[in-house]
Amino acid sequence: MATYLIAQKESKQFETIIFSGEGGDTVAVFTDAKNAQQYIDDAGWTDKHTVATLDPIAFMEWLIQCHRNDVKFMATNPTRAEQESGLKVDSLNIEAQLEHAGQHINLVANPDF
């Protein structure tokens, strides 16, 4: 199952958009490439941004890097219209999701599972 991000075109290294907010920095994460492309189109970013596809391992590595760079949240399937109108965008706490992933691995590795 892939995850989709908004990435800068023609960048020497992988760079995504980071939104700053009151609670901390946030990255946008999409479960469908069409939604990510729609966000790019609605924002008028087609000349400088593209949809990047990450497999599950690359996504986890990227989330860990976000956490190390003090990015607090990932907005899940945001739309540009919601963001511009000031509506609350669904988001997940990155640290909590990484902790959950680690706990899940420990749980299924337990012989009593």
Beta strands, then each sheet from edge to edge (+ up, - down):
strand 1: 3-8
strand 2: 18-19
strand 3: 25-29
strand 4: 49-54
strand 5: 71-76
strand 6: 91-93
sheet 1: 1+ 4-
sheet 2: 2+ 3- 5- 6+
end
